[in-house]
Amino acid sequence: MTKKRGGSFLLNPAPGFEAVRAHMLANPLPVPPTARECIAQGLLPYGLRPERRSMTPLHMRTLIERHPGLYRHADDKPVPTSEPFAREGFACGDGWFSIIERLSLKLAEDSNLVVSQLKEKMGRLVVYFDDSTPASPELEAATDAVLDAVTEESKRTCEVCGQPGTFLERNKWYSVRCGPCSWLDAMLESCRLLAGKRLATDQAKDAAQVRIMRLGEAARHQTPERRARLPGIDWKRLDGLRRFEALHSRRGSGPGGGASMTLHPTEDERLLSPDEIREGMRLAMVKAGRKGRVILFGGYSRGDYLTDIGILVVVDAYQRNQIQDIYDLRRCIELDRGIALLVVTAEKYEIQKEWCATACYDAEEYGVFLFDNREEP
């Protein structure tokens, strides 16, 4: 009788099983090279996925050679039971090299410390150590202090290039980027989507146009020095991409009718400063006869200038209803950028500011207060 359960393979092995097993025992799979061996050949460690932000093997080699005791796991075989550092090495961007170099000098003062993992997590630099006893309580306190300082410094230093950066959230991933590097991240995301099949349908034509538009916008924010560091990009071709303004137009009624989006080429759009947004919204509030608190929220308030300008207006009460109030106020806004406008009552704002993933929560945590004209004449 033939068994169909998983254990039947061991109870009734197939013909040739013993020969295959003997061959595997006699010829085990090769163990990947150590992190030090990979870095010496100019390669990234075995378990580290190559990325634009990855630390260069030269910088990794410099840190390991200067502090061999602190990073002794670089000589361990990268097997599943080894420490993460043996498989990944320095799992963070090249922009944090100087921070890690200064950190290593402080950590090396305690000879008992051995780094088991060093990586970027939630947009900040984190370091884990082997389970060992500090050389002294004083060194332990000094280590804790320098780790706290390094964590705070990494949260305001671009992980890619080392320039002053901003703590950003994109697609639920946290990172620290300067302006130009943030634009490059947007380019990578656009290229990934355009190369895939997600934007290959007629319904996604407008989305593809927007992604192409963003490629041109990102290219314009790269200085000649930064372009020279990325010779594989055809910058002249990207410079030829122009910004497009998405306008809604109405078709006739009947089959196939309804709202559609048409794309019209315009002059290059420029970034708007918070002061310009403030003045534009102040004029719009006067025109519409509205009183309330105005907050800039969303990606634009955190430095992601590829997004629409998120504006939240908190009023004491709706004049008619929420939808109509948004429509009336939107007609009075004359800013030359896309506006994502939301009008809520103060009561609703107080409730929803505690709810994660809402506009009120984003405005409360990360928004930029523009003005409050409720007390103005």
C-alpha positions in Angstrom: 0.0 0.0 0.0 1.4 3.4 -1.0 1.4 6.0 1.8 0.5 9.6 0.9 1.8 11.3 4.1 5.1 13.2 4.3 6.8 10.5 6.4 6.4 7.9 3.7 9.5 9.4 1.9 11.7 8.3 4.7 10.0 5.0 5.4 9.9 4.1 1.7 12.7 6.1 0.0 12.7 6.3 -3.8 15.2 4.4 -5.8 18.6 6.2 -5.9 17.9 8.2 -2.7 20.9 6.6 -0.8 23.2 7.5 -3.7 22.0 11.1 -3.7 22.4 11.3 0.0 25.9 9.9 -0.1 26.9 12.3 -2.8 25.7 15.3 -0.8 27.6 14.2 2.2 30.7 13.6 0.2 30.4 17.0 -1.6 28.9 19.5 0.8 27.9 22.9 -0.5 30.7 25.5 -0.3 30.6 28.0 2.5 30.4 31.6 1.3 33.5 33.7 1.9 33.7 35.8 5.0 32.9 39.5 5.1 36.6 40.4 5.2 37.3 38.2 2.2 34.5 39.8 0.2 35.5 43.3 1.1 39.2 42.6 0.2 38.0 41.7 -3.3 36.0 45.0 -3.6 32.7 43.2 -3.1 29.9 43.6 -0.6 29.5 41.0 2.1 27.7 37.8 1.1 24.4 38.6 2.8 24.1 42.3 1.9 21.9 43.2 -1.1 23.6 45.8 -3.3 21.8 49.2 -3.2 22.6 52.8 -4.2 23.0 53.7 -0.5 25.3 50.7 0.4 28.6 51.5 2.1 31.5 51.1 -0.3 33.8 48.1 0.3 36.7 50.5 0.7 35.1 52.2 3.6 34.1 48.9 5.1 37.7 47.7 4.8 39.0 50.9 6.5 36.8 50.4 9.5 37.6 46.7 9.9 41.3 47.2 9.6 41.4 50.0 12.0 39.3 48.2 14.7 39.8 44.5 14.2 38.8 43.6 17.7 35.6 45.5 17.6 34.6 44.0 14.2 36.1 40.5 14.7 32.9 38.9 13.4 34.0 40.0 9.9 36.3 36.8 10.0 33.4 34.4 10.8 31.9 32.2 8.2 28.5 33.6 7.1 26.4 30.6 8.0 22.8 30.8 9.3 24.1 30.4 12.9 26.6 33.2 12.7 26.1 36.8 13.9 24.4 39.2 11.5 27.7 41.2 11.1 29.4 38.1 9.6 26.8 38.0 6.8 26.0 41.7 6.3 28.9 43.8 7.6 27.9 47.5 7.7 24.3 47.4 6.6 23.8 51.1 6.2 24.6 53.9 3.7 28.0 55.4 2.8 26.9 58.8 4.2 27.2 57.6 7.7 30.8 56.5 7.4 32.2 59.4 9.3 29.7 58.9 12.1 30.6 55.2 12.4 34.3 56.1 12.2 34.0 58.4 15.2 31.8 55.9 17.0 34.3 53.1 16.5 37.1 55.2 18.1 34.9 55.5 21.3 33.7 51.9 21.3 37.3 50.6 20.9 38.2 52.0 24.3 36.3 49.1 25.8 38.1 45.9 24.7 35.2 43.7 25.8 32.8 45.2 23.2 32.3 43.2 20.0 29.7 44.4 17.4 27.3 41.7 16.4 25.2 43.9 14.1 25.4 47.5 12.7 22.6 48.7 10.5 20.0 51.3 9.6 16.6 50.8 11.3 13.6 53.1 11.0 15.9 55.8 9.6 18.5 55.8 12.3 21.8 54.0 13.1 21.5 51.1 15.5 24.3 49.0 16.9 24.1 45.6 18.7 26.8 43.9 20.7 27.7 40.4 21.9 26.6 39.4 25.3 29.7 40.5 27.3 30.5 42.4 30.5 31.7 46.0 30.0 35.3 46.6 31.2 34.0 49.2 33.8 30.9 51.0 34.8 32.4 54.3 33.6 33.1 52.9 30.1 29.6 51.4 30.0 28.1 54.9 30.8 30.3 56.5 28.2 29.3 53.9 25.6 25.6 54.5 26.3 26.1 58.3 25.9 27.9 58.1 22.6 25.4 55.6 21.2 22.6 58.0 22.0 24.5 60.9 20.5 25.2 58.9 17.3 21.6 57.9 16.9 20.4 61.5 17.1 23.2 62.6 14.6 22.2 59.9 12.1 18.6 61.1 12.2 19.7 64.4 10.6 22.4 63.2 8.3 21.7 62.0 4.8 22.5 58.2 4.7 23.5 58.4 1.1 25.9 61.3 0.9 26.5 62.5 4.4 25.1 66.0 3.9 22.5 67.5 6.4 19.2 65.7 5.7 15.6 65.4 6.8 13.8 62.5 8.4 11.4 61.3 5.7 8.7 58.7 5.3 8.0 57.2 1.9 5.7 54.3 1.3 5.8 53.4 5.0 9.7 53.3 5.0 11.7 55.8 7.0 14.9 57.3 5.9 17.1 60.3 6.2 17.8 62.1 2.9 19.0 65.5 1.7 17.0 67.2 -1.0 19.0 65.9 -4.1 19.2 62.3 -2.7 15.4 62.4 -2.1 14.9 63.3 -5.7 17.1 60.4 -6.7 15.0 58.0 -4.6 11.9 59.3 -6.4 13.7 58.6 -9.8 14.4 55.0 -8.7 10.8 54.5 -7.7 9.5 55.9 -10.9 11.9 53.8 -13.0 10.8 50.7 -11.1 7.1 51.3 -11.7 7.6 52.2 -15.4 9.7 49.1 -16.0 7.1 46.9 -14.5 3.6 46.0 -15.7 1.7 48.0 -13.1 1.7 51.1 -15.4 1.3 49.2 -18.7 -2.5 49.5 -19.1 -4.6 52.1 -20.7 -6.2 53.0 -17.3 -2.7 53.7 -16.0 -1.6 56.0 -18.8 -2.0 59.1 -16.7 0.0 57.5 -13.9 2.8 56.7 -16.3 2.8 60.3 -17.5 3.1 61.5 -14.0 6.1 59.2 -13.3 7.8 60.4 -16.5 7.2 64.0 -15.4 8.8 63.3 -12.0 11.9 61.9 -13.7 12.5 65.2 -15.4 11.8 67.2 -12.2 14.2 65.0 -10.2 17.0 65.5 -12.8 16.8 69.2 -12.6 17.7 69.1 -8.9 21.0 67.3 -9.5 24.2 69.5 -9.5 27.0 68.8 -12.0 29.0 67.2 -9.2 26.3 64.8 -8.3 25.7 63.9 -11.9 29.4 63.1 -12.3 29.1 60.6 -9.5 26.4 58.8 -11.5 27.8 58.5 -15.0 25.4 55.6 -15.9 22.4 57.9 -16.1 21.6 59.6 -19.4 21.2 63.1 -17.9 20.7 64.8 -21.2 17.7 62.6 -22.0 16.2 63.3 -18.6 16.7 67.0 -19.1 14.4 66.8 -22.1 11.5 65.7 -20.0 9.1 68.6 -19.3 6.7 69.1 -16.5 3.1 68.5 -17.3 0.0 70.0 -15.6 -2.9 67.6 -15.1 -6.1 69.3 -15.9 -9.6 67.7 -15.5 -12.0 68.2 -18.4 -15.6 67.1 -18.9 -16.7 65.0 -21.8 -20.2 64.9 -23.2 -22.7 62.6 -21.6 -23.6 59.2 -22.9 -21.5 56.1 -23.4 -17.9 56.7 -22.5 -18.7 60.1 -21.0 -17.5 61.4 -17.6 -14.4 63.0 -16.2 -11.1 62.5 -17.9 -7.6 63.7 -17.3 -5.7 65.5 -20.1 -2.1 66.4 -19.9 -0.9 69.8 -21.2 2.8 70.8 -21.3 3.6 73.9 -19.2 6.6 75.9 -18.2 8.8 74.3 -15.5 7.1 74.5 -12.2 9.1 75.8 -9.3 9.0 74.9 -5.6 6.9 77.0 -3.4 8.2 78.1 0.0 6.1 77.9 3.1 5.8 81.8 3.0 4.4 81.7 -0.5 1.9 79.0 0.5 1.0 81.0 3.6 0.2 84.1 1.6 -1.7 82.2 -1.1 -3.9 80.5 1.5 -4.4 83.7 3.4 -5.8 85.4 0.2 -7.9 82.3 -0.5 -9.4 82.4 3.0 -10.3 86.1 2.6 -11.9 85.5 -0.8 -13.9 82.6 0.4 -14.9 84.4 3.7 -13.5 81.5 5.8 -12.1 81.7 9.3 -9.9 78.9 10.6 -6.5 77.4 11.4 -4.4 76.4 8.3 -1.8 73.7 8.5 0.6 72.4 5.8 0.8 68.6 6.0 1.8 65.5 4.0 5.0 64.9 2.1 5.5 68.5 1.0 5.8 69.6 4.7 8.6 67.0 5.2 10.6 67.8 2.1 9.1 65.4 -0.5 8.3 68.0 -3.1 7.0 65.5 -5.6 3.7 65.3 -3.8 0.8 67.7 -3.9 0.7 70.5 -1.3 -1.5 69.1 1.5 -3.5 71.9 3.2 -5.7 71.2 6.3 -8.2 73.9 7.3 -9.7 73.5 10.8 -12.9 75.5 11.2 -15.3 75.9 14.1 -18.2 74.7 12.0 -19.1 74.1 8.3 -20.9 76.9 6.5 -22.9 74.3 4.4 -21.2 70.9 4.5 -17.7 69.5 4.3 -17.7 68.8 0.5 -19.2 72.1 -0.5 -16.9 74.0 1.8 -13.9 72.3 0.3 -15.2 73.1 -3.2 -15.8 76.8 -2.4 -12.4 77.3 -0.9 -10.6 75.4 -3.6 -12.0 77.7 -6.2 -10.3 80.6 -4.5 -6.8 79.1 -4.3 -4.5 80.5 -7.0 -1.3 78.6 -6.1 0.4 77.2 -9.3 0.8 73.7 -7.8 -1.5 70.7 -7.1 -3.4 71.2 -3.8 -4.8 68.4 -1.7 -7.3 70.4 0.4 -9.2 69.1 3.5 -11.6 71.1 5.7 -12.6 69.6 9.1 -14.3 71.0 12.2 -12.3 71.6 15.3 -14.3 68.8 17.1 -13.5 66.3 14.4 -9.8 67.3 14.4 -9.5 66.7 18.1 -10.8 63.2 17.6 -8.9 62.2 14.5 -5.6 63.6 15.5 -5.2 60.5 17.7 -6.0 58.1 14.9 -2.9 56.9 13.0 -2.9 57.1 9.2 -5.3 60.1 9.1 -4.7 63.5 7.7 -5.4 65.0 11.2 -2.8 62.8 12.8 -0.2 63.7 10.1 -0.9 67.4 10.6 -0.6 67.1 14.3 2.6 65.1 14.3 4.5 66.5 11.3 2.5 69.4 10.0 3.7 73.0 9.6 1.4 75.6 11.1 0.8 78.4 8.7 -1.7 80.8 10.3 -5.0 81.2 12.2 -7.2 84.0 11.1 -10.1 83.3 13.5 -9.0 86.2 15.8 -8.3 88.6 12.9 -10.9 91.2 12.0 
